[in-house]
Amino acid sequence: MHPAVQLRALKGLPLSVRRLGLAACEDHLTCRLVERVRDYLVDHQRELLEQQKNAFLPVFFHNLDPEMIPSSTALEAANWPTRHTILRALISLDALSNLRRLPGSVGISLWPRVWHWTLFIITYRNNLPDPVPYWSIFNANFITFTSQFHFDPDTWALISSTPGFRTVISGVWRVMPDIEEPFREFVFGALGRFISDLEAGQSASLEEFIEGAGGSVHALAQLVLQYMRLVGQRESPLLADSRAADISALVSFVRQVDQHHEDDEEWLYLPFSSLSTALVVSHGIEMVHITITKLIGTVDAAMGIRPCLMFLLRMLISPHGFRSLAQALRKGFLQTLITCATIESADLLLHRIGLLFRVGISMGLAFHDNVVELENSLLEINPAAVSESLENTPLSGDWQAFSTFAQDRVSVLKSEEHKAPSRMCDNLQCGYIGMKASFKRCSGCRSLYYCSSACQKVDWAMGGHRAACSSYGTLTLHETSADFSVGVRDRDFLRALVHREYKMHIETVCAGQIKFLASSPESSVLLTFFDCGTPPLKIEVHSAHQSSLQRELVKLSGDEYLDLLARAQTSKGSMHLHVLRIVQGAKFRHLVIPLRFVDSELWDAMGSFSVDDMYDDEGRQTEAYSLLLDKALTAIHS
């Protein structure tokens, strides 16, 4: 037992108070004496030296004896001694929170008593004979007391290894909004240190946090976002340092759950934990954006914004993050990033803002709604003026590249704005081209379209679709794919995007195919690969039978790819396989969008073409090659 909690330590008190303290240690009938000791300590806070304040410890230590914790039978009986035993413990716990400079080593003796009584009160809160007054203050006092020992290695090791401690910490976290100032400031600092230092990445630790949050990962995500919101509301200039520390602690907590401990870019591309996913679907991107806007204009804003930017980027590249981008852009996200680039100490932020331009936003621009909101954002900010304001900063190159890429995607959107999408009948024996609205869609795979019931029946019976129908959904575009849903407008935009890239780079595509066929004349089907995830665009030609891309597509979809390949072979060159790659979170998503011709004339021509037939001696296109390129432009992506 530590000397500071032994009765002889009361000798450090004035004689009259010492007698009161001794009596309070011996009185097991009422709570009046320990209450008088607590009140004396509170009333004389400013007059007493720290050593004298700590001399009260034996009183509270003895009144927190775990042996006095009532049994369930005694609790149910709720007699006088039981009621006063509990009240003495509550008063002692409250008093301990007023002792702010306890020697670290005393925690080894104090902690077991504080913990057992705290756990008892939390467990039986609704069954206690008398209600606990000011429940939020009770929780605040627990955090305030415990935080004193965070920097004492031995005591903290004991506390942090206590089963259930993290559950209680989550419980305190839940009542944060109810804790009023000045208590909230103490709790903020302590809670931030705790959650960043309690090994949340370990399974048992995370389970305790989840239990205390309410029993689900979604509930824990709500606590993270609640904490972020409360941090954003702290506007006092005096809180600048602690605000940045609190945000960093929160982001550190999420990183730990994601099994990463460093504040670096490697975190961005690690697998997403259930907490990270829950944060995104719980409007986490919107909350972090709001927090950044509140931090702008505060003292040392860059220190608080910096971890927010990495947190935001991590959520944007999550599997569901691209679905939140439109809402963020609608709320002024682009303007917020530009403003961050111009605040004091912005050099701390520029690299991360550049990542948000190059990756966080750009990868979401394969989807219709995101591009619509981006167009509105660009109209509001005047890209030329932004370019001028960022001209002499390290961010200039990133902004110029992003601005060009963004306006390019907007141009695709506008070019298709008033066009009705067209299709070609998926009965390869037909080849009819018409407006998509007039076609019938297979109700099974929801991927193939037919100009008539007769064509659908032919393809079902003779085209192999009966066997392949159930395999579709991973590589083809329909809104019910297992882990990736795209709506009608998204599908039409993706087709328009790959078709525009095909037309713009028709010479590159055809040259690549001619060269591949010249080296591999036995090839009957080629894969033309368009990497449209983030700039710059990459176009490659691969074998449909033996290549790393082919193996990846087979691994991803199995029979679906094999059926698409069989259909392309059956078409004898009138159906080409174009593969579009976009980014879905930290993973790549491959979509096959067939390029359809009314006949196989182009394929036959490319097979007989040689590289020398493409250009004359002066490097100009030959007439034959120009005709071939014109023919290539007659295709549609269907």
N, C-alpha and C positions, 0 to 999 in steps of 0.2 A: 504494500500500500504506500502510495506516495506521501511524503511528510506533509504536503500542503493540505491533504484531506483528513489528516488525523486530528483528533480533538485538541491536542496541545497547540495546534496552529492558531486556535482562538486567542491565544495570549497576545497576538498582535493587535487585538482590538482594545479600545478603551474599556475600563473595568465594567461600567454599567452595561455596555453592549455585549461584553464577553459573557456576563451572567445571562443575558437574554438569549445569546447563542447557545449556551450550554442547555438552558431550559428547553429551547426549541429542538435540540437533538434528542432530548429525553421524553418530550411530550408526544405520545402516540395516540392521544385521545381527540385532540382538536387540531385545527390548522391555524389557530389564531397567532401563536407565537412565531411560527415560521413566516407567517404573513407580515408580522411586525418587523422581523429581521429584513425581509425583502424590501419593505417600504422604507426602512431606515437607509438601506443601501441605495435605493433609487433617489430618495430625498437628499442624500448627502454626496451624490456622485462627484460634484465639483470640489468638495472639501476634502474628501478622502484621497490619500495617496494610493497608487496601484497596489502597493504591498498590503495596505490596510483593507482594500476591497477584496483582495484574494484571501485574506484571513477569514472571510465569511464562508469559504468553501466547505469546511467540515459540516456546517449546518445543512447545506443543500445535498452534500454527498450522503449524509446519514438518512435524509428523508427520501432518498431515491434508492433505498435498499431493495433489490429485486425480490428479496424474500417476502416483502410486504405487498407484492402485486396480488390483488384479490383473485381467488379462483372463480370460475364461472358460476359456481353455486353462491359464493359470497356476493358476486356482482348482481346476481338475480335477486338476492335477498335485500340488497341495498340498505343495510342498516347504518347506524350512525358511524361506527368505527370505519366501515368500508368507505363511506362517502368522504370522510376526513382524510383517510389515507391517500385517496386519489387526489383530493384538493391539495394536500401537502406536496405531492409529487408535481402537480401542475404549477404550483407556486415556485417550487425549486427549479423547474425547467425554465420558467420565465425569468427567474433571478439570474440563472447562469448566463443568459444572453446579455446581461448587463455587465458581465465581467469580460472585458475585451482584450485583456493582456495577460492571459493565463500562461504559466510556464508550459512549454510544449510537452514536456515529459509527464505532466499530470494527466494528460489525456488518456494514458494507458489505464489509469485507475478509474477515471470518470466515465469513459466511453461505454463500457458494458452496462453501467447503471442507466445512463441517459438513453442508450439504445433500447434496452428492454422496456423501460417505461414509455418511451415514445412509441414503440411498436404496439404496446398494449393499448395506448390511448387511440392510436389510429385505427387499430383493429376493432375496438369496441366503442368507437366514437358515438354511434347511434344507440348504444345500450348502456351508457354511463348514467348513474343516478342523477347527475347534474350536467347540463350541456357545457361543452368547452366554450368559454367566451372568446370571441374574436378568433375564429378558426384560422383565418389567414395570418394573423399575428403569431399563432402557435407554430405554424409552418415556417414563417420568417425567422422566428427565434431558433428553431432547430438548425436551419441553414447557417444563421449567424454564429451560433455556438460551434458547429462542426467546422466552419471555415477557418477557425483559429488554428486548427491542427493540420491544415493542408500542407504547411511547410515544415512540419516535424515528421521526418521519414518513418520513424517507428510507429507513431500514433496513426499517421495516415495509412500506413500499411495495414494496421489493424482495422481501421474504419472501412477502407475500400474493399477489404476482403470479407466484410460481414455480409452473410447471405441476406438479401432483401433490401440492402441499403439503396441500391439503384431504383428499386420500386418506390421507395419513400421519396427519393429525389424527384422522380417523375411526378409523384403526387404533389410535391411542392411546386413543380413546374406548372402543373394544371391550375393552381390557384393564384398564379402570378398576377393576373389582371385584377384580383381582389385585394392585393397587397398595396397599401397606400404609402406615399412618401412620408417620412424618409426611409421607411423600412425597405421599400422596393429597391433603393439604390444598393443597400447592403446585399440583398438577395441577388440582384443582377450580377454583381461582381463574383459572388461566391458560386452561384449556379453556373456561370460561364466557365469558371476554373474546374468545377466538378465534371461537367459534361464533356469537356475536352480531355479529361484525365482519367476517365473511368473505363477505358478499354471497351468501348461500345461495340467494337468489331468482334469481340468474343461472343460466341453463341449464347452462353449463360447470362452474360451481362446484358446483351440486347433483349433477351426474353424478359429480364427484370424491368428494363426501361419500358418495354411494350406493356407489361402488366400494369405498371403504375400509371401509364398514359391512358389506360382504359381498355386494354386487352387486344388491341389490333394495331397493325403497322400504320393503318390510315389515321388512327388516333394519335400515334406518335408523330406522324407527319404534321398533323394539325398543331401539335405543341411546338414543333420547330418553326412553323410559319407564324404562330402566335408570338413567339419570342422575337422573331424578325420584325413583326409589326410593332411591338412594344419598344424595340430598340429605335426604330424610326421615329417614334413619338418623343424621344428624349432630345429636346432641342437646346438645352442649356449649353453655352460655350464651355462651361467647366467640365462637361462630360465627354469632350471630344476623344480623349485618350481611351476612356473606359468604353465608349461606344464602339470604337474600332476593335478593341480587345474582345468585346462581347460578340460582335459579328464574326471575328476570326475563330472564337471558341465554338460558335454554332456550326460554322463551315467545317471545322476540324472534327466535330462530332459526326457529321454526315460522311466525311471522308473515311473516318474509322469504320463506320458501318459498311462502307464500300471497300473495306480492306486496303485503304491507302492512307498514309500518314503525312505525306509531304504536300506542301502547297505549290504544286507544279503541274505542267501540262500532261504528264503521264496519267494523272487521275482522269482526264477527260475521256480516255479511250478504254478504261477498265470496264468489266461487266457491271451492269447496273443492279444494285441491291433492290429488294422490295421497298425499302424506305425511299430510295431515290425515285423509283417509279411512282410511289404514292405521293411524293412531293409534287411531281409534275401534274398528275391528274387532280391534285387538290389546289390547283391554281398557284403553284409555287412560283412560276415565272412571273406572274402578275404581281405577287407580293414582293418579290425581290426587286422588281422594277420600281414599285411604289417606294420601297425603302431607299433606293438610290436617289429618286427624285427628292425625297425628304432630306437626304444627307447633303445634296448639292446646296451650297451656300452656307453650310455650317463650318465651324472652325476645324481645320485639318480634315476636310471632307474626303480627300483622296485616300487617307488611311482606312476609313470605313468602307469606301466604295470598292477598293481594290479586291478584297475577298469576295464581295458581292458579285463582281464581274466574272470571276472564275466559277462561282456557284451558278450563276445565270447561264454561262456557257455550257457547263456540265448538264444542266437540265434541258437546254435547247437541243443538244445532240442526243438526248435520250430517245428510246423508241417511240415515245409519245410526244416528245418536245415539239416536233414540227407542227403539231396540231394547235399549239398555243401561240405560235409565232404571229398569226394573223391578229389575234386579240392584243398582243403586245405592241405590234405596229400601229394598231388602231388607237392605242393609248399614248402614242408619242414616243415609242421606244427608240426609233432612229434619231429623233431630236435629242433625246436624253443622252445617247452615246456621244453625239457631237458636242453637246454641252460639257460632258465629262472631260472631253479632250481639251477644253479651254480653261478649266478651273486651275486654281493654284496647286502646284505640285503635280500637274497632270502627267508629267513624265513617268510617274509611278504607274500610270494606267494605260499608256498608249499601246504597249504590246498586247495587253488583254483586249483592248477595244479593237485593235487590228484583227485579233483572232475571232472576235464576234462578227466583224465584217466578213472576213475570209471564210469562216467555217460556220459559226452559229446561225447567221442569217442566210448566207449563200446556199447552204445545203437544204434549206427549207423552200427554196425558190423553184422546186419542181412541182409545186402544188398550187392550184388555181387561186384559192382564197388568199394565200400568202402574197402572191404576186399582185392581186387586186389591191390589198392594203399597202403593199410597197409602193405601187403607183401613186396612191393618195399621199403617202409620206413624202415621196420625192417632190410632189407638187407643192407641199407645205414648206420644205426646207430650202429649196433652190440649190441644187447640187453644184452649180457653178460658183455660187457665193461660198459654199462650204469648201470647195477646192481651193479657193483663194485664201480662206482663213487658215487652212491646214497646210498651205504651200511649203512653209519652211519648218515643218515638224516631221518627226520620223513616221508619222501616220499618213503622210501625204500619198505614198505609193499604195498603201493598203486601201485608202479611200478611193483613189483613182481607179484601181482595179475593180473594187466592189461597185463603184458607180457605173462603170462600163458594163459590167456583168448584169447589174440590176436593170439598167435601161434596156439591155438586150432581151431579158426575160419579159419585160413589160411590152416590148415590141412584138414578141410572140403572142402574148395575150391579146393585144389590140388587133393583130392581123387576123385572129380567129373570132373576134368579138361578134361579128354579124354573119359568120359563115355557119351554115348548117352542116354538121359533120357527115361525111360520106362513108360508105362501107362497100366491100366487095363480098359477094356471096361466098360462104365458107364451104359450099359444095364445090370442090375443085373442078368438077366437070362442067360447072356453070360459068362462073366468072362475071356475073352481072354486077354492075356498079350502080348504086343509087343512094338516096338520102337514108341515113341511118334510121330515121324514125319509121321508115316504111318496112324495115326488116323485122323478122321474127327471131327472138333470142332463145337459145336452148335453155329450158327451165331447170335443167340439171346442173350443168357446169357454169351457166350464165356468162360464158365467154365466147361462144361461137354464134354467128348470125347467119340467117338464111333469107333469101328473097321470097321464098314461098314454102308452104308445108311440103310440097313435093320434093324440093331440094333438101329439106331437112330429113325427110324419110330416106332419100337416096344416100345421104352422108351417114345416116345412122346404120343403114343396112349394109352399104357397100364401101363407105369411106373409112370405116374403122372407129367411128365415134361411139358406137355402142360399148365397146370395150374400154375406151379411154375417157369417157365422160367424167367418171367419178374422180379421175386423177388430176383434173384441172383446178387451178386456183393459186398456185405458188408463183408461176412465171407469167401467167396471163392476167389481164387486168379485169378484176371484178371486185365488187365492194364487200364481199364476204370472205376474203382470204383470211386464213387463220390468225396471223399476227400483224396484219397490215391492211387496213381498210382504206379504200379510195372511192370517192363518190364519182358520179357521172361526169361532173365538170373537171375533176382531177384526171380522169381517164382521157377525156378529150384533149385536155391541155398537154398531157404527156405524149399523146400521139402527135399533136401539133408541134411539140418541141422537137421530137426526134425527126419528124418530117422536115422541119425547117433546117435542122442541122444537116440532114441528108442532102437537101437541095443546095445549101450554102457550100458544102464540102463534097459535092458530087464528083469532082475530078479526083479528089483524094480517095474517095470510096472506090470508084471504078478502077483507078490505077492500082490500088491495093489488091483488088480482086483479080485483075488481069495478071499481075505479077505472081499472085499466089497460085492461080490456075496454071500459069506457065511452068512453075516449079513442081506443081502437084496436079497433073492433068487428069488423074483418076478421081479427083474430088467431084462429088455430085451436088454437095450442099456446102455453103460457107456460112460462117457466123461473122457478121459485121458488128463490131462492138463500139458503142458510143458511151463514153464515160462522162455523164452530165452532172455528176454530183457537185463538184466545186470547180471553178475555173483553174486552169484552162481546159477546154474540151480536148479529149483524146479519142482518136478513131483508130481501130486496129481490125485486121482481118484474121480470123482463126479458122482452123479446120472444124467442121461440125462433128467429126468422128474421133479425132485424136488430137486433143489440145488441153491445156490446163483449164481453159474456160469451159470447154465441153464437159470435162470431168466434174467441174464445180456445179454446172447446171444439172447434171445427172444426180449428183449427190444431194442437191437441194430439192429436186422435184421428182426424180425417178421416172415413172411412166409418162408423166406429162411431157417432159422434154423428148423422150423417145417417140411419143406420138407426133409432136410438132416436127421432129426430124423426119418421120415417116411421111407426113403430109407434104413436107418440102420436097422429098425425093419423088413422091408420086406426081407432084406438079411438073416435074421435068424442067424446072427452071423458071416457072411463072410465079413461084412463091419463094422469096428469100427470107432468111431469118436475121432480123436485126435485134440486137440485145442492148437494152438501155440499162445503164447502172446509175442508180441514185443512192444517196446515203440515208440510211434509216438508223438514227442513233449512232452508236459506235460501229455499226455493221453496214455492209453493202447490201443493197437489194437489187436483184437482177430481174428485169422484166423483158419478155420476148414480145416484140411487136412486129408481126410479119409484114414484109413489103410485097405488095401484090401487083402483078402485071396481067394484062389480058392474054398474053401468050408467052412463049419461051424464047422469043426472038433475041432479046438482049443477052440471055445466058448463052445461047448458041454462038452469038457474035463474039462474046468475051472469050469463049473457049478457043476460038480460032485466031484470036488477036495475039500479036506478040508485042513485047515492050517497044520494039523498034518501030511498030506501026503507029505509035501514039503521037510522036512529034517529028517534025521535019528537021533538016540540018540546022535551021536557024532557031529551033526551040519552039516553033509554033505548032499548035494542034493540027494534025492532019484532018482532011475532010472526013475520012472514015471515022476517026476518033470523035470528031464533033457530032457526027450523026449518031454515034453510039451514046454520047452523053445526052443528046436530045431525047433519045429513046428512054434512057434511064430516068429522065424527069417525068415520064408519063405515068409512073407508078404511084400508088397510094399506100399509106400505112393503114392496115385494116385489122 
